[in-house]
Amino acid sequence: MSYLNRYQQSEEHRRDELIRVIEHSVEKLTLQELEALYYDMTTKSYINE
């Protein structure tokens, strides 16, 4: 995606695109990397169980 296109898209479309990229990246993480990410996200209150 070009630099200028990012700012011409609706917020909802951009949000969906970012979620898709993040999901694809998370799928490639090792267990240890996932645990570190989980810990970091819980300490920053991004995850509340």
SVG drawing of the C-alpha trace seen along z (x, -y; Angstrom):
<svg xmlns="http://www.w3.org/2000/svg" viewBox="-15 -11 26 33">
<polyline fill="none" stroke="black" stroke-width="0.4" points="0.0,0.0 1.4,-3.4 2.1,-6.0 -0.7,-8.4 -3.4,-5.7 -3.1,-5.1 -4.6,-8.5 -7.3,-8.3 -8.9,-5.2 -11.7,-5.2 -10.7,-4.6 -12.6,-1.4 -10.9,0.0 -7.5,-1.0 -8.3,0.6 -9.3,3.8 -6.1,3.8 -4.0,3.2 -5.7,6.1 -5.1,8.4 -1.3,7.5 -1.0,8.0 -2.8,11.3 -0.5,12.5 2.5,11.5 1.3,13.0 0.8,16.4 4.5,16.5 5.7,15.9 7.2,18.7 5.6,19.7 8.2,17.7 7.5,14.6 3.8,15.0 4.2,15.3 6.4,12.2 3.8,10.3 1.0,11.5 2.8,10.4 3.6,7.0 0.0,6.5 -1.4,7.5 0.9,5.2 -0.1,2.3 -3.8,3.3 -4.4,4.0 -5.6,7.4 -8.1,7.7 -9.3,11.2"/>
</svg>
